[in-house]
Amino acid sequence: MKKYILSIALVVASIVGAKAQAMLGIKGGVNFSKINTDKLSESTTTGYLVGIYGRLGNSWYLQPELYLGSRGSKFKGDNGKVTFTTLNVPLLLGRKLLSFGSLNVRAMGGPIYSYNLSEDNNLKNAAADFGEYKNSTLGYQVGAGIDIGTITADLRYEGGLTKINERYGQRANLWALSIGFKIL
């Protein structure tokens, strides 16, 4: 728990320290995730995300975030489903592409670290070690967003750089749609 509080404090401190071209906001949304595997067919599950974000800069910006989310996959046949609750820390570099008064169109990308806080695993007829997942992974996010005054909306793709299960080649990936509100 101390790690989470320290992470939040660092995000807030870096935003407050930058003053002029900085903002802090809250965000929430929905994601559609899947864990790709070499051995079975999989399908998408729906999850959520909720947390905070900061933005440092203007035309070019750095956007650190901290949010809780869920992700997982259904495995076809009679193999079941796995769902994770994760703590996610992306660090995105972005650029405003178009600006019309209080309307901005943006693009962003960067690395993301995800830590599994909990796992709901009801895999049925899979091999014994199929559901042995790592607690943390690295990935990347790329996407686009739009700002209208104090409201922001993002659509992003997240791909896994590390496998969450080495033996079966499993990688998590997802599409996320979020809405945020500037609070500072």
Phi, psi and omega per residue, in radians:
M1 nan -0.595 3.123
K2 -1.072 -0.635 3.122
K3 -1.075 -0.713 -3.106
Y4 -1.175 -0.762 3.135
I5 -1.140 -0.710 3.107
L6 -1.118 -0.713 3.114
S7 -1.081 -0.786 3.112
I8 -1.089 -0.765 3.137
A9 -1.077 -0.693 3.117
L10 -1.134 -0.737 3.104
V11 -1.081 -0.829 -3.130
V12 -1.124 -0.758 -3.125
A13 -1.109 -0.706 3.139
S14 -1.178 -0.599 3.111
I15 -1.253 -0.794 3.133
V16 -1.114 -0.676 3.141
G17 -1.138 -0.517 -3.122
A18 -1.406 -0.326 3.065
K19 0.867 -1.579 -2.863
A20 -0.919 -0.982 -3.049
Q21 -1.916 0.998 -3.103
A22 -2.365 2.647 3.065
M23 -2.564 2.754 3.090
L24 -2.278 2.436 -3.118
G25 -2.607 2.994 3.043
I26 -1.949 2.685 -3.123
K27 -2.561 2.754 3.070
G28 -2.733 2.748 3.140
G29 -3.123 -2.880 -3.077
V30 -2.194 2.587 3.042
N31 -2.359 2.795 3.130
F32 -2.188 1.889 -2.984
S33 -2.055 2.814 3.117
K34 -2.680 2.489 3.050
I35 -1.857 1.875 3.131
N36 -1.264 2.517 3.121
T37 -2.486 2.680 3.122
D38 -1.360 -0.334 -2.931
K39 -1.807 -0.483 -3.047
L40 -2.316 2.826 2.978
S41 -1.444 2.521 -3.106
E42 -2.272 2.826 3.067
S43 -2.365 2.920 -3.003
T44 -1.379 2.550 2.979
T45 -2.102 2.705 3.133
T46 -1.725 2.388 -3.139
G47 -2.379 -2.894 -3.085
Y48 -2.370 2.929 2.946
L49 -2.582 2.503 3.120
V50 -2.698 2.304 -3.129
G51 3.097 -2.678 -3.116
I52 -2.150 2.773 3.057
Y53 -2.519 2.742 3.036
G54 -2.228 2.783 3.070
R55 -2.442 2.134 -3.133
L56 -2.024 2.098 3.140
G57 2.004 -3.117 -3.099
N58 -2.175 -1.498 -3.124
S59 -1.133 -0.923 2.934
W60 -1.733 2.431 -3.119
Y61 -2.508 2.743 3.027
L62 -1.905 2.282 -3.086
Q63 -2.206 1.628 3.004
P64 -1.408 2.584 -3.139
E65 -2.445 2.784 3.038
L66 -2.536 2.048 -3.128
Y67 -2.635 2.684 3.002
L68 -1.547 2.525 3.109
G69 -2.644 3.020 3.024
S70 -2.254 2.611 3.116
R71 -2.696 2.855 3.131
G72 3.021 -2.795 -3.129
S73 -2.863 2.646 2.966
K74 -1.829 2.386 3.122
F75 -1.855 2.230 -3.014
K76 -1.145 2.815 -3.045
G77 1.497 -2.528 -3.137
D78 -1.882 0.688 -3.039
N79 -1.686 -0.213 3.029
G80 1.646 -2.718 -2.985
K81 -2.559 2.605 3.031
V82 -2.295 2.406 3.122
T83 -2.357 2.399 3.112
F84 -2.047 2.539 2.877
T85 -1.795 2.186 -3.001
T86 -2.170 2.657 2.937
L87 -1.797 2.137 -3.029
N88 -2.043 2.399 3.130
V89 -2.304 1.536 3.032
P90 -1.506 2.640 3.033
L91 -2.255 1.748 -2.983
L92 -1.810 2.463 2.981
L93 -1.820 2.233 -3.067
G94 -2.267 2.933 3.137
R95 -2.512 2.310 2.992
K96 -1.296 2.223 -3.131
L97 -1.655 -0.717 3.136
L98 -2.398 2.548 3.115
S99 -2.499 2.166 3.095
F100 -2.282 1.557 -3.101
G101 1.148 -2.060 -3.127
S102 -1.611 0.147 3.105
L103 -1.822 2.163 3.115
N104 -2.245 2.450 3.022
V105 -1.969 2.251 -3.015
R106 -2.217 2.795 2.951
A107 -2.290 2.563 -3.107
M108 -2.626 2.823 3.072
G109 -2.935 2.755 3.107
G110 2.856 -3.112 -3.109
P111 -1.386 2.776 3.048
I112 -2.449 2.390 3.023
Y113 -1.877 2.297 3.125
S114 -2.196 2.343 3.118
Y115 -2.108 2.238 -3.139
N116 -1.383 1.986 3.097
L117 -1.431 -0.619 3.102
S118 -2.664 2.807 -3.113
E119 -2.393 2.295 3.025
D120 -1.991 1.822 -2.983
N121 -2.090 1.911 3.063
N122 -2.085 0.800 3.089
L123 -1.208 2.280 -2.985
K124 -1.777 -1.267 -3.016
N125 -1.754 0.592 3.131
A126 -1.658 2.888 3.074
A127 -1.066 2.706 -3.045
A128 -0.991 -0.644 -3.093
D129 -1.680 0.123 -3.139
F130 -1.090 -0.648 -3.090
G131 -1.668 0.331 3.090
E132 -1.526 1.705 -3.020
Y133 -1.838 2.582 3.048
K134 -1.224 2.693 3.115
N135 -1.417 -0.423 -3.112
S136 -2.413 2.621 3.138
T137 -2.466 2.789 2.999
L138 -1.979 2.551 3.123
G139 -2.660 -2.900 3.100
Y140 -2.417 2.686 3.033
Q141 -2.226 2.454 2.993
V142 -2.386 2.538 -3.131
G143 -3.122 -2.978 -3.134
A144 -2.392 2.747 -3.140
G145 -2.619 2.947 3.110
I146 -2.404 2.425 3.071
D147 -2.013 2.328 3.030
I148 -2.258 1.723 -3.069
G149 1.103 -2.109 -3.118
T150 -1.640 0.073 3.138
I151 -1.809 2.415 3.117
T152 -2.299 2.547 3.086
A153 -2.356 2.359 -3.125
D154 -2.241 2.529 2.963
L155 -2.173 2.137 -3.064
R156 -2.357 2.675 2.959
Y157 -1.918 2.381 3.080
E158 -2.119 2.192 3.098
G159 -2.021 2.626 3.141
G160 -1.536 2.260 3.025
L161 -1.580 -0.565 3.090
T162 -1.904 2.634 3.118
K163 -1.453 2.437 3.092
I164 -1.509 -0.223 3.016
N165 -2.554 1.824 -3.060
E166 -1.065 -0.758 -3.022
R167 -1.113 -0.592 -3.086
Y168 -1.871 0.159 3.076
G169 1.108 0.556 -3.060
Q170 -1.452 2.261 3.059
R171 -2.304 2.413 3.086
A172 -1.540 2.450 2.983
N173 -2.541 2.728 -3.094
L174 -2.786 2.842 2.953
W175 -1.940 2.341 -3.124
A176 -2.233 2.377 3.055
L177 -2.125 2.142 -3.078
S178 -2.344 2.691 3.049
I179 -2.112 2.363 3.134
G180 -2.275 2.836 3.121
F181 -2.334 2.244 3.092
K182 -1.233 2.262 3.122
I183 -1.989 -0.359 3.062
L184 -2.342 nan nan
